[in-house]
Every structure is written in C-alpha cells, then in structure tokens.
Amino acid sequence: MNNFWIIFFHTYLSKLKTKSFIITTIITVLIVVGLANMTNIINFFDKGEGKDTIAVIDESSTLVEPLQQQLKASNSEIELEAYKDGEEKAEKAVEDGDYKGLLVLSLDSEGLPVATYKAMSISDSASVTAIQTGLQQIKTQMAAGKINLTSEQLAKLYEPVEMEQIALEENAKTAEELNQARGLVYVLLFVIYFAVILYANMIAMEVATEKSSRVMEILISSVSPIKQMFAKILGICLLSLTQMAVLLGVGYISIKRNLESMEGGFFSVFGFGDVPVSTIIYAVVFFILGYFLYATLAAFLGSLVSRIEDVQQMITPMTMMVVAGFMIAMFGLSQPDTPFVTVTSYIPFFTPMLMFMRVGMLTLPAWEPILGLVILLVTIIILAVFGARVYRGGVLMYGKSNSFKDIKKALQLTKSEK
C-alpha cells in the first residue's frame, strides 16, 4: 500500500509543480477576477470618454429635438448636433474625426420619418440601434396621431398580453425559478464539461508519457499496474480539486466584493443570487462520478499507446461522448422533460450532465436521480475492473498503436502474465 501512496503523491505533486499547471491556473484566476470585476473595468475605460457626437441634417426641421429626447430617455451616450453647412461638408467633418457619424433625417411621402446614417465604419451597432429605436418611437407616435389615437390608446395597443403560467404538477418550479435554474445549470454544465475533458486528457497523457520514457518498465517491477492506475486517477483528482478550490475561492471573494454592482445583471440572471443547496450537492456528486467514469476510461486508453502523439487519436471517441452529452444537455435546457432527454439521461456516459440538468430544471421523484447515480456507480465499477485488466496488459505494450484492436492484445497479455 505504501507504493500506492508514493505514486499517488508523486502524480499530484509533480503535476502541481509543472509550469503549465501554474500558468493555466494563474490565467484562469485572472479571467475569473476579470469577469467578476467586468463592470468596474468597463467603467474605468469609459471614465475619460465623453458622449458620442453625431452631426444631424434634419430636412424636416421637426425630428431632431424629439429624437434627442428619446435618446436621453434611453440613457444613450449619443449627443445630436444640428449641422447647417450641407451634407458634403458634414461628411468631410466625419472623415476628419470631428463627429462620429452623420445622420440625415427626412419625411417620406406619408409624412413619416426616414433616416440615413453615415460613418467611417458601421461596425458600431449599438449607436445605430439606439437611433433606430428612437426613430421607431417617433414614427409610432406620428402614425398614431394621423389616425387620431390618444397616447393612452397607443399605450394600451402596445401593452403586452398578460399571461400567467401555472404548473399543475405538485412542487413544480415557477417560471422565475426555472429561469434562474436554467442559468445556473448552464454555467455548472460548462464547469463539468471542461473539467472532465481537461483532467481525463491529463491522465491519458500522464500514462503515455511514462510509457514513452520507459519509466513504466521500472514501475511495474515494484508496483502492480492496477495500483498505478488508481493512484494516478486519484492523484489527478486531487489536483483538479486543488485547482477548482483555488478558482472557486477567488471567484467567491471577487463576487462578494462586487455584489452590489452585479445585482440585477449577470449575477441575478444566472441564478447565483440564491443558489439551492441541493443543486450544488448534485453538481459536486455528478462531477466527481463523471470524473471517475471518464478518468478510468482515459487511463486504460492511455495505456494502449506508446507515443504521446497517439494519445489524442486514441481518446477522440471518449471526447466525442463528452461533447455529445454536453450538446444534448444544451438542447435539454429549453425542453428538459422531452422523452429523448429523459432516456439519454440514463445512459451512463451522458448521465453526469443530463441527469444533473434534469435535477436542476425539473422537480423529479427521488428515485430518478438515485437510479442515475446507481447506474453511474455500477458502470464505474465495471469499467474499473475491465479497465484495470486492459491497463495491466497495455502498459507492457510498445510500438505503433493500432487503436482499439490493442484492447484485445492487452487482455491477452494480462492473461498470460497470470
């Protein structure tokens, strides 16, 4: 058992000290801090910026003032300035940088506003959208005046239809709870998806690297291949938990410091204002089980290759399964109760993401997530037993990999070793 712990801590510490792990962690921490402080960063860069001034030629002489009022009402950072020297000179002023753009306003044959916007680049869709929205409001008011509609009648006309959604199922989530759950599950699905791919690939690369350097020949003389496999899986697992603890800790502190500025925005939309404890527990459980499922698969696939260059080719089918589960989960966010999503959530390679998505979005009977967990555990045990046998023979194989045909050869080596 001492040899197991030696490999376990060696795997953990050697990966922990690598430049790639340290740099990746630092970069990810900076991204997390940046996202949590995004409002402050945007305000910092906008601090010295004034309003965008747009030259306006109003051929109708009636549209400039109401349009400016509409822009002020929408808190737009656009300032309109009447230009009297003609369109050609106005275009030259835009080219010289005196104005951000030129807006030409006029009335059509029916007396309704039309506009032309000219700028050095039309990539700034925000300014165009703000102007277009303001003009749309003016056009609606003018059209309503032509058919003698009062402002109250116009407001009534555009008033949205009241539609209350009531779920008849007992303890079903409300529309507001579903929207919050959808955002939270969306974010956590990304965490599960990227973590499984990243750390499962790390295990396969670790095994292949040792084989390519012939270190494996020394290890198998003192430690059984089965102990090696599970020591590496648990070592990388501890590494992933260390990295995630750092990221979550930094994220939590950053969010707490910027809680007021985040209220009503990203923080509330994605459901982080009131995170259900049960959702977090399910996220952790399905993440850990999903990790062990794919880590075991990656370990014995990595043992079949002798060159690092062959690792990606060997684990591509495993990666495709993770991607497929993630894509189905993305589809299921809008329709979590469809039969297709329900059935596929019991397929063990999809269960970590799909069952978690359904638990977060729906009010399921207790037996459904429990059954999903049982299926996952049984699959992990079967895969671990089978994977250990493949790993035991696979680490003795060298030469060019013949993809999955090598599994049979590895099993034969395991039997002959006995």
C-alpha positions, 0 to 999 in steps of 0.5 A, a space after each residue: 500500500 505504501 507504493 500506492 501512496 508514493 505514486 499517488 503523491 508523486 502524480 499530484 505533486 509533480 503535476 502541481 509543480 509543472 509550469 503549465 499547471 501554474 500558468 493555466 491556473 494563474 490565467 484562469 484566476 485572472 479571467 475569473 477576477 476579470 469577469 467578476 470585476 467586468 463592470 468596474 473595468 468597463 467603467 474605468 475605460 469609459 471614465 475619460 470618454 465623453 458622449 458620442 457626437 453625431 452631426 444631424 441634417 434634419 430636412 424636416 426641421 421637426 425630428 431632431 429635438 424629439 429624437 434627442 429626447 428619446 435618446 436621453 430617455 434611453 440613457 444613450 451616450 449619443 449627443 445630436 448636433 444640428 449641422 447647417 453647412 450641407 451634407 458634403 461638408 458634414 461628411 468631410 467633418 466625419 472623415 476628419 474625426 470631428 463627429 462620429 457619424 452623420 445622420 440625415 433625417 427626412 419625411 417620406 411621402 406619408 409624412 413619416 420619418 426616414 433616416 440615413 446614417 453615415 460613418 467611417 465604419 458601421 461596425 458600431 451597432 449599438 449607436 445605430 440601434 439606439 437611433 433606430 429605436 428612437 426613430 421607431 418611437 417617433 414614427 409610432 407616435 406620428 402614425 398614431 396621431 394621423 389616425 387620431 389615437 390618444 397616447 393612452 390608446 397607443 399605450 394600451 395597443 402596445 401593452 403586452 398580453 398578460 399571461 400567467 403560467 401555472 404548473 399543475 404538477 405538485 412542487 413544480 418550479 415557477 417560471 422565475 425559478 426555472 429561469 434562474 435554474 436554467 442559468 445556473 445549470 448552464 454555467 455548472 454544465 460548462 464547469 463539468 464539461 471542461 473539467 472532465 475533458 481537461 483532467 481525463 486528457 491529463 491522465 491519458 497523457 500522464 500514462 503515455 508519457 511514462 510509457 514513452 520514457 520507459 519509466 513504466 518498465 521500472 514501475 511495474 517491477 515494484 508496483 502492480 499496474 492496477 495500483 498505478 492506475 488508481 493512484 494516478 486517477 486519484 492523484 489527478 483528482 486531487 489536483 483538479 480539486 486543488 485547482 477548482 478550490 483555488 478558482 472557486 475561492 477567488 471567484 467567491 471573494 471577487 463576487 462578494 466584493 462586487 455584489 452590489 454592482 452585479 445585482 440585477 445583471 449577470 449575477 441575478 440572471 444566472 441564478 447565483 443570487 440564491 443558489 439551492 443547496 441541493 443543486 450544488 450537492 448534485 453538481 459536486 456528486 455528478 462531477 466527481 462520478 463523471 470524473 471517475 467514469 471518464 478518468 478510468 476510461 482515459 487511463 486504460 486508453 492511455 495505456 494502449 499507446 506508446 507515443 504521446 502523439 497517439 494519445 489524442 487519436 486514441 481518446 477522440 471517441 471518449 471526447 466525442 461522448 463528452 461533447 455529445 452529452 454536453 450538446 444534448 444537455 444544451 438542447 435539454 435546457 429549453 425542453 428538459 422533460 422531452 422523452 429523448 432527454 429523459 432516456 439519454 439521461 440514463 445512459 451512463 456516459 451522458 448521465 453526469 450532465 443530463 441527469 444533473 440538468 434534469 435535477 436542476 430544471 425539473 422537480 423529479 421523484 427521488 428515485 430518478 436521480 438515485 437510479 442515475 447515480 446507481 447506474 453511474 456507480 455500477 458502470 464505474 465499477 465495471 469499467 474499473 475492473 475491465 479497465 484495470 485488466 486492459 491497463 495491466 496488459 497495455 502498459 507492457 505494450 510498445 510500438 505503433 498503436 493500432 487503436 482499439 484492436 490493442 484492447 484485445 492484445 492487452 487482455 491477452 497479455 494480462 492473461 498470460 502474465 497470470 
